[in-house]
Amino acid sequence: MSEEKESYGFWTKYKRFANTEILLYVIMIVGIILGIIIFS
């Protein structure tokens, strides 16, 4: 039972962290694409 609770807490923390990381990656990818369009 305690293991399940631990993994649940980990996943809720990780989901929050993953969301911000995905946002950062999206911003980076958009920036790279814009840079390629501008410089090409």
C-alpha positions as CSV (number, residue, x, y, z in Angstrom):
1,M,0.0,0.0,0.0
2,S,2.7,2.5,1.0
3,E,4.6,1.8,-2.3
4,E,1.5,2.7,-4.4
5,K,1.1,6.0,-2.4
6,E,4.8,6.8,-3.0
7,S,4.6,6.1,-6.8
8,Y,1.4,8.2,-6.9
9,G,3.1,11.1,-5.2
10,F,6.0,10.7,-7.6
11,W,3.8,10.7,-10.7
12,T,1.9,13.8,-9.6
13,K,5.2,15.6,-9.0
14,Y,6.6,14.3,-12.3
15,K,3.6,15.3,-14.3
16,R,3.9,18.9,-13.1
17,F,7.6,18.9,-13.9
18,A,7.0,17.2,-17.3
19,N,4.4,19.8,-18.3
20,T,6.8,22.7,-17.8
21,E,9.6,20.7,-19.6
22,I,7.3,20.1,-22.5
23,L,6.4,23.8,-22.6
24,L,10.2,24.6,-22.7
25,Y,10.8,22.1,-25.5
26,V,7.9,23.5,-27.5
27,I,9.2,27.1,-27.1
28,M,12.7,25.9,-28.1
29,I,11.4,24.1,-31.2
30,V,9.3,27.1,-32.3
31,G,12.3,29.4,-31.8
32,I,14.5,27.1,-33.9
33,I,11.9,26.9,-36.7
34,L,11.4,30.7,-36.7
35,G,15.2,31.1,-36.8
36,I,15.5,28.7,-39.8
37,I,12.7,30.6,-41.6
38,I,14.2,34.0,-40.9
39,F,17.8,33.0,-41.9
40,S,16.9,30.9,-45.0
